[in-house]
């Protein structure tokens, strides 16, 4: 698995939920986002995305003018 993605155990630790649907509900409630899901229902969340969500929620996000460009990887 890609090292940048949150592992299943990480998602359980962060959300406190084991079921994928409950994890998705948690992200919707906490951050107001619909998390991308894999074909089997697992959440697809990178640590960078999670850090950005936390920073935005905590008011520590940058104003966007200093943000680094995002590179998309299609494997």
N, C-alpha and C positions, 0 to 999 in steps of 0.2 A: 504494500500500500504506500501511497505517496506520503512522505514524511511531513508535508505541510498540512495535510488534512488532519482534522481532529479524529482520533480513534474512537471506536465505540465506547470504550471505558472512559475516555475524556468527556464524551457527551453525557454519559450517565453521571459522572462526577459533577459536571457543570450544572446540568438541569435537575438532577435528582430523580430522573425518570428513565425507565428502561425501554418502554414502548416508543417506537419511532413517532407515532402519532402524538403521543404526550410530549415528546421532546419538541416537536414542531409547534404544538400549542404553547409550550413554555416560551419559545423564541418569539412567537406572535404576541404573547402577553407582555413579556419583558422589554422587547425592543420594537414591536410593531412591524416585524418583517415576516415574510413567508420564505422559509429556507428551502433551497433547492433540494430535491430528493432524487436518489438513484432509482433505477427501475424496480429494485426490491423494497423500496420504501425507506431505506436508510438515509439519514440526513447527510448532505454534502456541505461541510463547513470547514473553512481553513482557519488556522490560528490567527492569520492576519485579519480576516473578516471579523472574527470574534473580538479581537483587540480593538478594531475600529468601532464596533458596536458599543463596547464598553466605554471607549473614549467619548463617543458622542453622547451616550447616556449620562456620563459623569461630567460633561461639559469641558473635557480636556482635549477635544478634537481640534485639529488645526482648521483654519478658515478656508482651506481648499486651494489657496494660491500657492502654498508650499508643498502640496501633495505630490508624491512621486507618481510617474505614469504607471499604469497597470498593464502587465503583459499577460495575455490570455494564452493558455496552453491547451490545445486540443489533441488529446492522445487517442 
